[in-house]
């Protein structure tokens, strides 16, 4: 019975860990996209180099299991003349989300095994760091605009509004993801603590 309870709690702990990464993955992908956008703005005058980087990234994505299969399907000649169905796009997004979350979770387990468990930060500190990062993101986009305004079509006020909305979206999504992840991490820590206390109590009884 004790072994069964231990296995059940271990599986539940892994499940909570995976759910945490399913909440963090959208935030990480959104930050990755935002940083790529800043890089694209920074190197807007180097189109040839940018195309080379995009081709390299596409070749790397195609090699990924499951994700690469969907990319090849969308880029193949068989589907080039047909509309992509919403069900196919939904399946691609959900499959990629699940796969990337699993990879992040496994990497986290390996790092914890090699370097020991990481001490979690308080939620307030996480959101504060996210806010600072969002301000830097906005500053990077604004700096790129004023560094080469001739490369942007439209009024400066319109671009400033777009940059502000993008930065606000990044912050809101990040704050939400961090809050849900923090709560799931709290549940996981409580589960692990109860398991350790149970193990200590059994040793005392013996």
Protein Blocks (a to p, Z undefined) as FASTA:
>chain_A
ZZmmmmmmmmmmmmmmmmmmmmmmmmmmmmmmmmmmmmmmmmmmmmmlmmmmmmmmmmmm
mmpghklmmmmmmmpmklmmpccdfklmmmmmmmmmmmmmmmmmmmmmmmmmmnopaddd
dfklmmmmmmmmmmmmmmmmmmmmmmmmmlpgcjfklmmmmmmmmmmmmmmmmmmmmmmm
mmmmmmmmmmmmmmmmmmmmmmmmZZ
